[in-house]
Amino acid sequence: MSEKENYNKHYKYLVINEIDGNIQLLSNMKDVVEYLNEYYSDESRVTSTSTLCRRLKEDTHFKFYDILIKELTW
């Protein structure tokens, strides 16, 4: 396995903000939840790791208001 392939496998979640086009590659669910809760901090839209985990087990993607989360499989 090349160094590039090994490096890419550290990223497990693609987070796309549909409003501003911001794209994040994150390595764990905790980082995804922190991003979501920080983005919606001024509103009462919060989520938890368990909710995100449950939603991603149902499907490989989950839309949280205007943010799309896609679980990456390498």
Predicted model as a PDB file, atoms N, CA, C, CB and O in Angstrom, pLDDT in the B-factor column:
MODEL        1                                                                  
ATOM      1  N   MET A   1       0.852  -1.179   0.000  1.00 54.00           N  
ATOM      2  CA  MET A   1       0.000   0.000   0.000  1.00 54.00           C  
ATOM      3  C   MET A   1       0.892   1.234   0.000  1.00 54.00           C  
ATOM      4  CB  MET A   1      -0.966   0.002   1.225  1.00 54.00           C  
ATOM      5  O   MET A   1       1.821   1.340   0.801  1.00 54.00           O  
ATOM      6  N   SER A   2       0.610   2.141  -0.882  1.00 59.00           N  
ATOM      7  CA  SER A   2       1.422   3.343  -0.971  1.00 59.00           C  
ATOM      8  C   SER A   2       1.089   4.301   0.169  1.00 59.00           C  
ATOM      9  CB  SER A   2       1.218   4.030  -2.324  1.00 59.00           C  
ATOM     10  O   SER A   2       0.053   4.172   0.822  1.00 59.00           O  
ATOM     11  N   GLU A   3       1.979   5.259   0.396  1.00 58.00           N  
ATOM     12  CA  GLU A   3       1.774   6.240   1.461  1.00 58.00           C  
ATOM     13  C   GLU A   3       0.521   7.060   1.207  1.00 58.00           C  
ATOM     14  CB  GLU A   3       2.990   7.163   1.586  1.00 58.00           C  
ATOM     15  O   GLU A   3      -0.203   7.393   2.145  1.00 58.00           O  
ATOM     16  N   LYS A   4       0.254   7.392  -0.060  1.00 57.00           N  
ATOM     17  CA  LYS A   4      -0.924   8.184  -0.405  1.00 57.00           C  
ATOM     18  C   LYS A   4      -2.207   7.418  -0.084  1.00 57.00           C  
ATOM     19  CB  LYS A   4      -0.895   8.569  -1.892  1.00 57.00           C  
ATOM     20  O   LYS A   4      -3.145   7.993   0.468  1.00 57.00           O  
ATOM     21  N   GLU A   5      -2.258   6.136  -0.422  1.00 58.00           N  
ATOM     22  CA  GLU A   5      -3.444   5.333  -0.133  1.00 58.00           C  
ATOM     23  C   GLU A   5      -3.661   5.214   1.365  1.00 58.00           C  
ATOM     24  CB  GLU A   5      -3.320   3.944  -0.759  1.00 58.00           C  
ATOM     25  O   GLU A   5      -4.801   5.280   1.824  1.00 58.00           O  
ATOM     26  N   ASN A   6      -2.606   5.041   2.130  1.00 58.00           N  
ATOM     27  CA  ASN A   6      -2.699   4.943   3.581  1.00 58.00           C  
ATOM     28  C   ASN A   6      -3.193   6.257   4.174  1.00 58.00           C  
ATOM     29  CB  ASN A   6      -1.338   4.563   4.185  1.00 58.00           C  
ATOM     30  O   ASN A   6      -4.007   6.247   5.098  1.00 58.00           O  
ATOM     31  N   TYR A   7      -2.722   7.375   3.663  1.00 58.00           N  
ATOM     32  CA  TYR A   7      -3.122   8.703   4.148  1.00 58.00           C  
ATOM     33  C   TYR A   7      -4.605   8.942   3.894  1.00 58.00           C  
ATOM     34  CB  TYR A   7      -2.284   9.805   3.469  1.00 58.00           C  
ATOM     35  O   TYR A   7      -5.300   9.473   4.759  1.00 58.00           O  
ATOM     36  N   ASN A   8      -5.091   8.563   2.735  1.00 64.00           N  
ATOM     37  CA  ASN A   8      -6.492   8.774   2.384  1.00 64.00           C  
ATOM     38  C   ASN A   8      -7.445   7.996   3.273  1.00 64.00           C  
ATOM     39  CB  ASN A   8      -6.722   8.394   0.952  1.00 64.00           C  
ATOM     40  O   ASN A   8      -8.566   8.448   3.507  1.00 64.00           O  
ATOM     41  N   LYS A   9      -7.034   6.838   3.775  1.00 72.00           N  
ATOM     42  CA  LYS A   9      -7.910   6.010   4.587  1.00 72.00           C  
ATOM     43  C   LYS A   9      -8.168   6.599   5.965  1.00 72.00           C  
ATOM     44  CB  LYS A   9      -7.326   4.640   4.728  1.00 72.00           C  
ATOM     45  O   LYS A   9      -9.049   6.121   6.680  1.00 72.00           O  
ATOM     46  N   HIS A  10      -7.424   7.620   6.352  1.00 85.00           N  
ATOM     47  CA  HIS A  10      -7.663   8.265   7.639  1.00 85.00           C  
ATOM     48  C   HIS A  10      -8.950   9.085   7.608  1.00 85.00           C  
ATOM     49  CB  HIS A  10      -6.476   9.156   8.018  1.00 85.00           C  
ATOM     50  O   HIS A  10      -9.549   9.337   8.653  1.00 85.00           O  
ATOM     51  N   TYR A  11      -9.369   9.495   6.442  1.00 89.00           N  
ATOM     52  CA  TYR A  11     -10.588  10.283   6.319  1.00 89.00           C  
ATOM     53  C   TYR A  11     -11.765   9.343   6.104  1.00 89.00           C  
ATOM     54  CB  TYR A  11     -10.477  11.309   5.157  1.00 89.00           C  
ATOM     55  O   TYR A  11     -11.773   8.557   5.157  1.00 89.00           O  
ATOM     56  N   LYS A  12     -12.752   9.424   6.979  1.00 92.00           N  
ATOM     57  CA  LYS A  12     -13.877   8.500   6.902  1.00 92.00           C  
ATOM     58  C   LYS A  12     -15.200   9.179   6.593  1.00 92.00           C  
ATOM     59  CB  LYS A  12     -13.997   7.752   8.182  1.00 92.00           C  
ATOM     60  O   LYS A  12     -16.183   8.510   6.271  1.00 92.00           O  
ATOM     61  N   TYR A  13     -15.234  10.517   6.689  1.00 95.00           N  
ATOM     62  CA  TYR A  13     -16.494  11.230   6.489  1.00 95.00           C  
ATOM     63  C   TYR A  13     -16.294  12.457   5.607  1.00 95.00           C  
ATOM     64  CB  TYR A  13     -17.094  11.643   7.836  1.00 95.00           C  
ATOM     65  O   TYR A  13     -15.368  13.244   5.801  1.00 95.00           O  
ATOM     66  N   LEU A  14     -17.170  12.593   4.653  1.00 96.00           N  
ATOM     67  CA  LEU A  14     -17.208  13.767   3.785  1.00 96.00           C  
ATOM     68  C   LEU A  14     -18.398  14.604   4.231  1.00 96.00           C  
ATOM     69  CB  LEU A  14     -17.314  13.370   2.257  1.00 96.00           C  
ATOM     70  O   LEU A  14     -19.526  14.112   4.272  1.00 96.00           O  
ATOM     71  N   VAL A  15     -18.149  15.870   4.565  1.00 97.00           N  
ATOM     72  CA  VAL A  15     -19.190  16.762   5.055  1.00 97.00           C  
ATOM     73  C   VAL A  15     -19.298  17.926   4.070  1.00 97.00           C  
ATOM     74  CB  VAL A  15     -18.879  17.267   6.516  1.00 97.00           C  
ATOM     75  O   VAL A  15     -18.336  18.666   3.865  1.00 97.00           O  
ATOM     76  N   ILE A  16     -20.468  18.079   3.468  1.00 97.00           N  
ATOM     77  CA  ILE A  16     -20.683  19.116   2.452  1.00 97.00           C  
ATOM     78  C   ILE A  16     -21.758  20.075   2.941  1.00 97.00           C  
ATOM     79  CB  ILE A  16     -21.087  18.489   1.080  1.00 97.00           C  
ATOM     80  O   ILE A  16     -22.889  19.679   3.223  1.00 97.00           O  
ATOM     81  N   ASN A  17     -21.378  21.344   3.033  1.00 96.00           N  
ATOM     82  CA  ASN A  17     -22.332  22.384   3.394  1.00 96.00           C  
ATOM     83  C   ASN A  17     -22.950  22.879   2.091  1.00 96.00           C  
ATOM     84  CB  ASN A  17     -21.647  23.561   4.205  1.00 96.00           C  
ATOM     85  O   ASN A  17     -22.253  23.449   1.251  1.00 96.00           O  
ATOM     86  N   GLU A  18     -24.238  22.668   1.919  1.00 96.00           N  
ATOM     87  CA  GLU A  18     -24.900  23.018   0.665  1.00 96.00           C  
ATOM     88  C   GLU A  18     -25.148  24.514   0.512  1.00 96.00           C  
ATOM     89  CB  GLU A  18     -26.203  22.286   0.562  1.00 96.00           C  
ATOM     90  O   GLU A  18     -25.413  24.976  -0.598  1.00 96.00           O  
ATOM     91  N   ILE A  19     -25.070  25.278   1.587  1.00 93.00           N  
ATOM     92  CA  ILE A  19     -25.298  26.723   1.508  1.00 93.00           C  
ATOM     93  C   ILE A  19     -24.068  27.444   0.987  1.00 93.00           C  
ATOM     94  CB  ILE A  19     -25.688  27.280   2.877  1.00 93.00           C  
ATOM     95  O   ILE A  19     -24.166  28.218   0.035  1.00 93.00           O  
ATOM     96  N   ASP A  20     -22.915  27.205   1.590  1.00 94.00           N  
ATOM     97  CA  ASP A  20     -21.713  27.944   1.193  1.00 94.00           C  
ATOM     98  C   ASP A  20     -20.715  27.104   0.385  1.00 94.00           C  
ATOM     99  CB  ASP A  20     -21.027  28.482   2.423  1.00 94.00           C  
ATOM    100  O   ASP A  20     -19.671  27.616  -0.019  1.00 94.00           O  
ATOM    101  N   GLY A  21     -21.022  25.826   0.144  1.00 94.00           N  
ATOM    102  CA  GLY A  21     -20.148  24.986  -0.656  1.00 94.00           C  
ATOM    103  C   GLY A  21     -18.903  24.496   0.064  1.00 94.00           C  
ATOM    104  O   GLY A  21     -18.013  23.924  -0.564  1.00 94.00           O  
ATOM    105  N   ASN A  22     -18.828  24.708   1.361  1.00 94.00           N  
ATOM    106  CA  ASN A  22     -17.680  24.263   2.147  1.00 94.00           C  
ATOM    107  C   ASN A  22     -17.670  22.739   2.227  1.00 94.00           C  
ATOM    108  CB  ASN A  22     -17.710  24.882   3.567  1.00 94.00           C  
ATOM    109  O   ASN A  22     -18.702  22.114   2.472  1.00 94.00           O  
ATOM    110  N   ILE A  23     -16.497  22.150   2.019  1.00 96.00           N  
ATOM    111  CA  ILE A  23     -16.339  20.700   2.069  1.00 96.00           C  
ATOM    112  C   ILE A  23     -15.292  20.367   3.125  1.00 96.00           C  
ATOM    113  CB  ILE A  23     -15.934  20.124   0.672  1.00 96.00           C  
ATOM    114  O   ILE A  23     -14.215  20.963   3.153  1.00 96.00           O  
ATOM    115  N   GLN A  24     -15.614  19.416   3.988  1.00 95.00           N  
ATOM    116  CA  GLN A  24     -14.707  18.964   5.035  1.00 95.00           C  
ATOM    117  C   GLN A  24     -14.486  17.469   4.878  1.00 95.00           C  
ATOM    118  CB  GLN A  24     -15.264  19.299   6.447  1.00 95.00           C  
ATOM    119  O   GLN A  24     -15.425  16.729   4.582  1.00 95.00           O  
ATOM    120  N   LEU A  25     -13.266  17.023   5.074  1.00 95.00           N  
ATOM    121  CA  LEU A  25     -12.943  15.608   5.189  1.00 95.00           C  
ATOM    122  C   LEU A  25     -12.549  15.385   6.640  1.00 95.00           C  
ATOM    123  CB  LEU A  25     -11.790  15.171   4.186  1.00 95.00           C  
ATOM    124  O   LEU A  25     -11.566  15.954   7.115  1.00 95.00           O  
ATOM    125  N   LEU A  26     -13.307  14.565   7.341  1.00 95.00           N  
ATOM    126  CA  LEU A  26     -13.067  14.365   8.764  1.00 95.00           C  
ATOM    127  C   LEU A  26     -12.808  12.892   9.055  1.00 95.00           C  
ATOM    128  CB  LEU A  26     -14.258  14.874   9.590  1.00 95.00           C  
ATOM    129  O   LEU A  26     -13.272  12.009   8.332  1.00 95.00           O  
ATOM    130  N   SER A  27     -12.061  12.643  10.124  1.00 94.00           N  
ATOM    131  CA  SER A  27     -11.621  11.284  10.397  1.00 94.00           C  
ATOM    132  C   SER A  27     -12.491  10.515  11.379  1.00 94.00           C  
ATOM    133  CB  SER A  27     -10.245  11.318  10.907  1.00 94.00           C  
ATOM    134  O   SER A  27     -12.410   9.288  11.427  1.00 94.00           O  
ATOM    135  N   ASN A  28     -13.318  11.194  12.160  1.00 93.00           N  
ATOM    136  CA  ASN A  28     -14.161  10.456  13.097  1.00 93.00           C  
ATOM    137  C   ASN A  28     -15.488  11.173  13.331  1.00 93.00           C  
ATOM    138  CB  ASN A  28     -13.432  10.258  14.425  1.00 93.00           C  
ATOM    139  O   ASN A  28     -15.650  12.350  13.009  1.00 93.00           O  
ATOM    140  N   MET A  29     -16.428  10.425  13.900  1.00 93.00           N  
ATOM    141  CA  MET A  29     -17.777  10.968  14.113  1.00 93.00           C  
ATOM    142  C   MET A  29     -17.790  12.122  15.095  1.00 93.00           C  
ATOM    143  CB  MET A  29     -18.703   9.882  14.605  1.00 93.00           C  
ATOM    144  O   MET A  29     -18.595  13.044  14.963  1.00 93.00           O  
ATOM    145  N   LYS A  30     -16.920  12.078  16.064  1.00 95.00           N  
ATOM    146  CA  LYS A  30     -16.869  13.158  17.048  1.00 95.00           C  
ATOM    147  C   LYS A  30     -16.561  14.487  16.362  1.00 95.00           C  
ATOM    148  CB  LYS A  30     -15.813  12.856  18.132  1.00 95.00           C  
ATOM    149  O   LYS A  30     -17.162  15.510  16.692  1.00 95.00           O  
ATOM    150  N   ASP A  31     -15.637  14.477  15.417  1.00 96.00           N  
ATOM    151  CA  ASP A  31     -15.305  15.691  14.665  1.00 96.00           C  
ATOM    152  C   ASP A  31     -16.494  16.168  13.836  1.00 96.00           C  
ATOM    153  CB  ASP A  31     -14.097  15.441  13.753  1.00 96.00           C  
ATOM    154  O   ASP A  31     -16.729  17.371  13.724  1.00 96.00           O  
ATOM    155  N   VAL A  32     -17.241  15.234  13.257  1.00 96.00           N  
ATOM    156  CA  VAL A  32     -18.416  15.592  12.455  1.00 96.00           C  
ATOM    157  C   VAL A  32     -19.466  16.261  13.342  1.00 96.00           C  
ATOM    158  CB  VAL A  32     -19.013  14.335  11.758  1.00 96.00           C  
ATOM    159  O   VAL A  32     -20.019  17.300  12.982  1.00 96.00           O  
ATOM    160  N   VAL A  33     -19.735  15.662  14.499  1.00 95.00           N  
ATOM    161  CA  VAL A  33     -20.734  16.213  15.421  1.00 95.00           C  
ATOM    162  C   VAL A  33     -20.301  17.593  15.916  1.00 95.00           C  
ATOM    163  CB  VAL A  33     -20.952  15.259  16.619  1.00 95.00           C  
ATOM    164  O   VAL A  33     -21.129  18.497  16.022  1.00 95.00           O  
ATOM    165  N   GLU A  34     -19.023  17.763  16.217  1.00 95.00           N  
ATOM    166  CA  GLU A  34     -18.521  19.075  16.643  1.00 95.00           C  
ATOM    167  C   GLU A  34     -18.710  20.113  15.544  1.00 95.00           C  
ATOM    168  CB  GLU A  34     -17.035  18.983  17.030  1.00 95.00           C  
ATOM    169  O   GLU A  34     -19.109  21.245  15.818  1.00 95.00           O  
ATOM    170  N   TYR A  35     -18.425  19.732  14.298  1.00 94.00           N  
ATOM    171  CA  TYR A  35     -18.620  20.652  13.171  1.00 94.00           C  
ATOM    172  C   TYR A  35     -20.089  21.045  13.046  1.00 94.00           C  
ATOM    173  CB  TYR A  35     -18.129  20.013  11.855  1.00 94.00           C  
ATOM    174  O   TYR A  35     -20.400  22.227  12.895  1.00 94.00           O  
ATOM    175  N   LEU A  36     -21.000  20.063  13.107  1.00 94.00           N  
ATOM    176  CA  LEU A  36     -22.427  20.339  12.978  1.00 94.00           C  
ATOM    177  C   LEU A  36     -22.921  21.241  14.103  1.00 94.00           C  
ATOM    178  CB  LEU A  36     -23.219  19.036  12.967  1.00 94.00           C  
ATOM    179  O   LEU A  36     -23.626  22.219  13.855  1.00 94.00           O  
ATOM    180  N   ASN A  37     -22.556  20.917  15.318  1.00 93.00           N  
ATOM    181  CA  ASN A  37     -23.023  21.691  16.463  1.00 93.00           C  
ATOM    182  C   ASN A  37     -22.421  23.091  16.490  1.00 93.00           C  
ATOM    183  CB  ASN A  37     -22.692  20.963  17.750  1.00 93.00           C  
ATOM    184  O   ASN A  37     -23.063  24.037  16.948  1.00 93.00           O  
ATOM    185  N   GLU A  38     -21.195  23.224  16.002  1.00 92.00           N  
ATOM    186  CA  GLU A  38     -20.583  24.554  15.917  1.00 92.00           C  
ATOM    187  C   GLU A  38     -21.253  25.385  14.830  1.00 92.00           C  
ATOM    188  CB  GLU A  38     -19.072  24.439  15.641  1.00 92.00           C  
ATOM    189  O   GLU A  38     -21.500  26.575  15.024  1.00 92.00           O  
ATOM    190  N   TYR A  39     -21.547  24.770  13.693  1.00 91.00           N  
ATOM    191  CA  TYR A  39     -22.169  25.489  12.585  1.00 91.00           C  
ATOM    192  C   TYR A  39     -23.562  25.991  12.971  1.00 91.00           C  
ATOM    193  CB  TYR A  39     -22.255  24.587  11.344  1.00 91.00           C  
ATOM    194  O   TYR A  39     -23.941  27.108  12.619  1.00 91.00           O  
ATOM    195  N   TYR A  40     -24.310  25.177  13.685  1.00 91.00           N  
ATOM    196  CA  TYR A  40     -25.661  25.548  14.095  1.00 91.00           C  
ATOM    197  C   TYR A  40     -25.717  25.999  15.557  1.00 91.00           C  
ATOM    198  CB  TYR A  40     -26.606  24.378  13.880  1.00 91.00           C  
ATOM    199  O   TYR A  40     -26.750  25.827  16.204  1.00 91.00           O  
ATOM    200  N   SER A  41     -24.658  26.557  16.082  1.00 87.00           N  
ATOM    201  CA  SER A  41     -24.596  26.935  17.490  1.00 87.00           C  
ATOM    202  C   SER A  41     -25.589  28.036  17.860  1.00 87.00           C  
ATOM    203  CB  SER A  41     -23.202  27.382  17.832  1.00 87.00           C  
ATOM    204  O   SER A  41     -26.085  28.062  18.986  1.00 87.00           O  
ATOM    205  N   ASP A  42     -25.882  28.934  16.941  1.00 84.00           N  
ATOM    206  CA  ASP A  42     -26.813  30.022  17.253  1.00 84.00           C  
ATOM    207  C   ASP A  42     -28.271  29.587  17.151  1.00 84.00           C  
ATOM    208  CB  ASP A  42     -26.568  31.197  16.325  1.00 84.00           C  
ATOM    209  O   ASP A  42     -29.164  30.317  17.582  1.00 84.00           O  
ATOM    210  N   GLU A  43     -28.518  28.434  16.598  1.00 80.00           N  
ATOM    211  CA  GLU A  43     -29.872  27.903  16.486  1.00 80.00           C  
ATOM    212  C   GLU A  43     -29.982  26.699  17.428  1.00 80.00           C  
ATOM    213  CB  GLU A  43     -30.211  27.503  14.997  1.00 80.00           C  
ATOM    214  O   GLU A  43     -28.971  26.225  17.947  1.00 80.00           O  
ATOM    215  N   SER A  44     -31.146  26.226  17.639  1.00 84.00           N  
ATOM    216  CA  SER A  44     -31.326  25.092  18.546  1.00 84.00           C  
ATOM    217  C   SER A  44     -31.275  23.758  17.798  1.00 84.00           C  
ATOM    218  CB  SER A  44     -32.655  25.222  19.293  1.00 84.00           C  
ATOM    219  O   SER A  44     -32.024  22.831  18.108  1.00 84.00           O  
ATOM    220  N   ARG A  45     -30.402  23.677  16.830  1.00 88.00           N  
ATOM    221  CA  ARG A  45     -30.228  22.452  16.049  1.00 88.00           C  
ATOM    222  C   ARG A  45     -28.943  21.773  16.507  1.00 88.00           C  
ATOM    223  CB  ARG A  45     -30.187  22.753  14.508  1.00 88.00           C  
ATOM    224  O   ARG A  45     -27.848  22.186  16.125  1.00 88.00           O  
ATOM    225  N   VAL A  46     -29.074  20.755  17.309  1.00 89.00           N  
ATOM    226  CA  VAL A  46     -27.899  20.021  17.774  1.00 89.00           C  
ATOM    227  C   VAL A  46     -28.113  18.540  17.504  1.00 89.00           C  
ATOM    228  CB  VAL A  46     -27.632  20.277  19.290  1.00 89.00           C  
ATOM    229  O   VAL A  46     -29.246  18.078  17.366  1.00 89.00           O  
ATOM    230  N   THR A  47     -27.032  17.819  17.431  1.00 90.00           N  
ATOM    231  CA  THR A  47     -27.091  16.373  17.243  1.00 90.00           C  
ATOM    232  C   THR A  47     -26.048  15.731  18.143  1.00 90.00           C  
ATOM    233  CB  THR A  47     -26.860  15.983  15.750  1.00 90.00           C  
ATOM    234  O   THR A  47     -25.242  16.420  18.768  1.00 90.00           O  
ATOM    235  N   SER A  48     -26.073  14.426  18.202  1.00 92.00           N  
ATOM    236  CA  SER A  48     -25.127  13.693  19.038  1.00 92.00           C  
ATOM    237  C   SER A  48     -24.449  12.609  18.203  1.00 92.00           C  
ATOM    238  CB  SER A  48     -25.841  13.073  20.271  1.00 92.00           C  
ATOM    239  O   SER A  48     -24.874  12.302  17.090  1.00 92.00           O  
ATOM    240  N   THR A  49     -23.412  12.051  18.753  1.00 94.00           N  
ATOM    241  CA  THR A  49     -22.683  10.991  18.070  1.00 94.00           C  
ATOM    242  C   THR A  49     -23.574   9.775  17.868  1.00 94.00           C  
ATOM    243  CB  THR A  49     -21.428  10.606  18.858  1.00 94.00           C  
ATOM    244  O   THR A  49     -23.526   9.138  16.815  1.00 94.00           O  
ATOM    245  N   SER A  50     -24.380   9.449  18.857  1.00 94.00           N  
ATOM    246  CA  SER A  50     -25.249   8.272  18.735  1.00 94.00           C  
ATOM    247  C   SER A  50     -26.307   8.460  17.637  1.00 94.00           C  
ATOM    248  CB  SER A  50     -25.937   7.984  20.081  1.00 94.00           C  
ATOM    249  O   SER A  50     -26.626   7.517  16.913  1.00 94.00           O  
ATOM    250  N   THR A  51     -26.842   9.669  17.518  1.00 91.00           N  
ATOM    251  CA  THR A  51     -27.815   9.949  16.457  1.00 91.00           C  
ATOM    252  C   THR A  51     -27.163   9.828  15.087  1.00 91.00           C  
ATOM    253  CB  THR A  51     -28.422  11.353  16.633  1.00 91.00           C  
ATOM    254  O   THR A  51     -27.720   9.210  14.179  1.00 91.00           O  
ATOM    255  N   LEU A  52     -25.994  10.414  14.944  1.00 93.00           N  
ATOM    256  CA  LEU A  52     -25.280  10.347  13.669  1.00 93.00           C  
ATOM    257  C   LEU A  52     -24.934   8.903  13.314  1.00 93.00           C  
ATOM    258  CB  LEU A  52     -24.002  11.199  13.726  1.00 93.00           C  
ATOM    259  O   LEU A  52     -25.096   8.484  12.168  1.00 93.00           O  
ATOM    260  N   CYS A  53     -24.463   8.155  14.289  1.00 92.00           N  
ATOM    261  CA  CYS A  53     -24.119   6.748  14.060  1.00 92.00           C  
ATOM    262  C   CYS A  53     -25.338   5.954  13.599  1.00 92.00           C  
ATOM    263  CB  CYS A  53     -23.538   6.123  15.337  1.00 92.00           C  
ATOM    264  O   CYS A  53     -25.253   5.166  12.657  1.00 92.00           O  
ATOM    265  N   ARG A  54     -26.455   6.163  14.259  1.00 94.00           N  
ATOM    266  CA  ARG A  54     -27.692   5.462  13.912  1.00 94.00           C  
ATOM    267  C   ARG A  54     -28.135   5.807  12.488  1.00 94.00           C  
ATOM    268  CB  ARG A  54     -28.806   5.815  14.914  1.00 94.00           C  
ATOM    269  O   ARG A  54     -28.518   4.921  11.724  1.00 94.00           O  
ATOM    270  N   ARG A  55     -28.083   7.082  12.135  1.00 93.00           N  
ATOM    271  CA  ARG A  55     -28.495   7.510  10.795  1.00 93.00           C  
ATOM    272  C   ARG A  55     -27.590   6.935   9.712  1.00 93.00           C  
ATOM    273  CB  ARG A  55     -28.499   9.032  10.706  1.00 93.00           C  
ATOM    274  O   ARG A  55     -28.065   6.542   8.646  1.00 93.00           O  
ATOM    275  N   LEU A  56     -26.291   6.884   9.983  1.00 92.00           N  
ATOM    276  CA  LEU A  56     -25.358   6.368   8.978  1.00 92.00           C  
ATOM    277  C   LEU A  56     -25.425   4.846   8.876  1.00 92.00           C  
ATOM    278  CB  LEU A  56     -23.930   6.803   9.312  1.00 92.00           C  
ATOM    279  O   LEU A  56     -25.025   4.288   7.854  1.00 92.00           O  
ATOM    280  N   LYS A  57     -25.917   4.164   9.900  1.00 93.00           N  
ATOM    281  CA  LYS A  57     -26.117   2.716   9.794  1.00 93.00           C  
ATOM    282  C   LYS A  57     -27.310   2.405   8.894  1.00 93.00           C  
ATOM    283  CB  LYS A  57     -26.325   2.093  11.191  1.00 93.00           C  
ATOM    284  O   LYS A  57     -27.344   1.371   8.228  1.00 93.00           O  
ATOM    285  N   GLU A  58     -28.286   3.312   8.883  1.00 92.00           N  
ATOM    286  CA  GLU A  58     -29.457   3.135   8.025  1.00 92.00           C  
ATOM    287  C   GLU A  58     -29.107   3.319   6.560  1.00 92.00           C  
ATOM    288  CB  GLU A  58     -30.553   4.110   8.419  1.00 92.00           C  
ATOM    289  O   GLU A  58     -29.672   2.650   5.694  1.00 92.00           O  
ATOM    290  N   ASP A  59     -28.175   4.226   6.276  1.00 90.00           N  
ATOM    291  CA  ASP A  59     -27.775   4.543   4.908  1.00 90.00           C  
ATOM    292  C   ASP A  59     -26.335   5.069   4.961  1.00 90.00           C  
ATOM    293  CB  ASP A  59     -28.756   5.600   4.245  1.00 90.00           C  
ATOM    294  O   ASP A  59     -25.824   5.361   6.042  1.00 90.00           O  
ATOM    295  N   THR A  60     -25.691   5.188   3.821  1.00 85.00           N  
ATOM    296  CA  THR A  60     -24.296   5.659   3.811  1.00 85.00           C  
ATOM    297  C   THR A  60     -24.187   7.175   3.804  1.00 85.00           C  
ATOM    298  CB  THR A  60     -23.569   5.101   2.607  1.00 85.00           C  
ATOM    299  O   THR A  60     -23.084   7.720   3.769  1.00 85.00           O  
ATOM    300  N   HIS A  61     -25.332   7.863   3.837  1.00 92.00           N  
ATOM    301  CA  HIS A  61     -25.309   9.324   3.908  1.00 92.00           C  
ATOM    302  C   HIS A  61     -26.458   9.808   4.787  1.00 92.00           C  
ATOM    303  CB  HIS A  61     -25.403   9.953   2.488  1.00 92.00           C  
ATOM    304  O   HIS A  61     -27.423   9.086   5.040  1.00 92.00           O  
ATOM    305  N   PHE A  62     -26.327  11.035   5.237  1.00 93.00           N  
ATOM    306  CA  PHE A  62     -27.326  11.613   6.128  1.00 93.00           C  
ATOM    307  C   PHE A  62     -27.334  13.117   5.907  1.00 93.00           C  
ATOM    308  CB  PHE A  62     -27.034  11.261   7.627  1.00 93.00           C  
ATOM    309  O   PHE A  62     -26.280  13.753   5.886  1.00 93.00           O  
ATOM    310  N   LYS A  63     -28.525  13.684   5.743  1.00 94.00           N  
ATOM    311  CA  LYS A  63     -28.634  15.125   5.566  1.00 94.00           C  
ATOM    312  C   LYS A  63     -29.138  15.739   6.864  1.00 94.00           C  
ATOM    313  CB  LYS A  63     -29.577  15.476   4.381  1.00 94.00           C  
ATOM    314  O   LYS A  63     -30.229  15.420   7.337  1.00 94.00           O  
ATOM    315  N   PHE A  64     -28.330  16.623   7.429  1.00 93.00           N  
ATOM    316  CA  PHE A  64     -28.672  17.334   8.656  1.00 93.00           C  
ATOM    317  C   PHE A  64     -28.928  18.774   8.270  1.00 93.00           C  
ATOM    318  CB  PHE A  64     -27.539  17.219   9.743  1.00 93.00           C  
ATOM    319  O   PHE A  64     -27.995  19.566   8.139  1.00 93.00           O  
ATOM    320  N   TYR A  65     -30.191  19.112   8.089  1.00 93.00           N  
ATOM    321  CA  TYR A  65     -30.620  20.416   7.593  1.00 93.00           C  
ATOM    322  C   TYR A  65     -29.934  20.725   6.263  1.00 93.00           C  
ATOM    323  CB  TYR A  65     -30.314  21.522   8.629  1.00 93.00           C  
ATOM    324  O   TYR A  65     -30.291  20.117   5.254  1.00 93.00           O  
ATOM    325  N   ASP A  66     -28.971  21.636   6.215  1.00 94.00           N  
ATOM    326  CA  ASP A  66     -28.318  22.008   4.956  1.00 94.00           C  
ATOM    327  C   ASP A  66     -26.941  21.361   4.786  1.00 94.00           C  
ATOM    328  CB  ASP A  66     -28.180  23.515   4.877  1.00 94.00           C  
ATOM    329  O   ASP A  66     -26.174  21.765   3.912  1.00 94.00           O  
ATOM    330  N   ILE A  67     -26.627  20.381   5.598  1.00 96.00           N  
ATOM    331  CA  ILE A  67     -25.312  19.746   5.551  1.00 96.00           C  
ATOM    332  C   ILE A  67     -25.488  18.266   5.251  1.00 96.00           C  
ATOM    333  CB  ILE A  67     -24.540  19.951   6.886  1.00 96.00           C  
ATOM    334  O   ILE A  67     -26.282  17.578   5.893  1.00 96.00           O  
ATOM    335  N   LEU A  68     -24.745  17.791   4.277  1.00 97.00           N  
ATOM    336  CA  LEU A  68     -24.785  16.399   3.870  1.00 97.00           C  
ATOM    337  C   LEU A  68     -23.547  15.693   4.410  1.00 97.00           C  
ATOM    338  CB  LEU A  68     -24.871  16.270   2.326  1.00 97.00           C  
ATOM    339  O   LEU A  68     -22.425  16.169   4.232  1.00 97.00           O  
ATOM    340  N   ILE A  69     -23.755  14.556   5.072  1.00 97.00           N  
ATOM    341  CA  ILE A  69     -22.640  13.763   5.612  1.00 97.00           C  
ATOM    342  C   ILE A  69     -22.633  12.446   4.861  1.00 97.00           C  
ATOM    343  CB  ILE A  69     -22.772  13.534   7.178  1.00 97.00           C  
ATOM    344  O   ILE A  69     -23.651  11.758   4.788  1.00 97.00           O  
ATOM    345  N   LYS A  70     -21.503  12.102   4.314  1.00 96.00           N  
ATOM    346  CA  LYS A  70     -21.333  10.866   3.552  1.00 96.00           C  
ATOM    347  C   LYS A  70     -20.232  10.049   4.193  1.00 96.00           C  
ATOM    348  CB  LYS A  70     -21.008  11.159   2.059  1.00 96.00           C  
ATOM    349  O   LYS A  70     -19.123  10.545   4.392  1.00 96.00           O  
ATOM    350  N   GLU A  71     -20.525   8.810   4.516  1.00 92.00           N  
ATOM    351  CA  GLU A  71     -19.507   7.922   5.058  1.00 92.00           C  
ATOM    352  C   GLU A  71     -18.688   7.363   3.900  1.00 92.00           C  
ATOM    353  CB  GLU A  71     -20.146   6.775   5.900  1.00 92.00           C  
ATOM    354  O   GLU A  71     -19.244   6.815   2.948  1.00 92.00           O  
ATOM    355  N   LEU A  72     -17.383   7.501   3.983  1.00 91.00           N  
ATOM    356  CA  LEU A  72     -16.494   7.051   2.911  1.00 91.00           C  
ATOM    357  C   LEU A  72     -16.068   5.608   3.152  1.00 91.00           C  
ATOM    358  CB  LEU A  72     -15.254   7.967   2.808  1.00 91.00           C  
ATOM    359  O   LEU A  72     -15.783   5.217   4.284  1.00 91.00           O  
ATOM    360  N   THR A  73     -16.027   4.844   2.115  1.00 83.00           N  
ATOM    361  CA  THR A  73     -15.508   3.465   2.184  1.00 83.00           C  
ATOM    362  C   THR A  73     -14.338   3.366   1.219  1.00 83.00           C  
ATOM    363  CB  THR A  73     -16.624   2.397   1.835  1.00 83.00           C  
ATOM    364  O   THR A  73     -14.475   3.636   0.026  1.00 83.00           O  
ATOM    365  N   TRP A  74     -13.237   2.991   1.728  1.00 74.00           N  
ATOM    366  CA  TRP A  74     -12.018   2.919   0.905  1.00 74.00           C  
ATOM    367  C   TRP A  74     -11.766   1.499   0.493  1.00 74.00           C  
ATOM    368  CB  TRP A  74     -10.796   3.475   1.659  1.00 74.00           C  
ATOM    369  O   TRP A  74     -10.789   1.222  -0.204  1.00 74.00           O  
TER     370      TRP A  74                                                      
ENDMDL                                                                          
END                                                                             
